[in-house]
Amino acid sequence: MNRWGAAVRLVGVGFYIGISIVLGVLAGLWLDKRLGTGYLVIIGLFCGIFVAGYGVYRLLIPFLDDRNKKGDS
């Protein structure tokens, strides 16, 4: 992977984290309003953090594999 490809992938990771967390919180707020509760926003936040962590892991595996292959040569 060239440097620009790596840079674009890392910028994408930042956006992915932000979007995942914001969507989790918004879904929690929406459910709180629909159901009249006050704790689903916290559950949505944790779901967004979990999705962000898993997604970052999946996005960075090819990047880390390329670095390991270059280091082995």
N, C-alpha and C positions, 0 to 999 in steps of 0.2 A: 504494500500500500504506500503510495507516495505521500509526501507531506501535506498536500492540499486535501487529499482524501481523509487523512487522519484528523486534520483540523476541522473539516466539515463534520466528521463523525462526532468529535468531541463537542462541537457547538450544538449538534443535534441532541446529544445526551443532556445538555443543560435545558434545552427546550422541553424535552421529554419529561424530565423531572418536574419542572414547573407546571406543565399541563396536567400531568397525572395527579399531582397534589391538589391543584385548583379544581379539577373536575371531581375529585373525591369529596372535597369540602362542599362544592356546590350541590352535589347529589345528596349529601347529608343535610344541608340546609333545606333543600326541596322536600326531602322526606320528613324532616322535622315540621315543616309547615303543613304538609298533607296529613300527618298523623297526630299533630299537636304535642310532640315530645320535644325534648331539649338536649338529648344526648347523641342523636344519630350523626350530628356534625363531627363529633369526635371519632365515631366509628368510620365515617367517610374519610376523615383525615388519615387514620391509620391504614385504611384500605388503599388510599392514594400513595402513601409512603411505601407500602408493600409492593404495589404495582410498579412504582418508580424504581425501587431497588431491584426487582426481578428484571425489569426492562433494561436497566443499565447493565446488569450482568450479561444479558443476552446481546446487547449492542456492543459490548466491549470484548467479548470472547474472540471474534475474528482479529481485532486489533492486537490483543495479547498473544494470540497464536502466531501472528506475523512477526512480532518482536522476538518470540521464543525461537522461531525457525531461523531468524537472522543471527541470533546469538549462538546457535548450535553450529553454524557453518564455520 
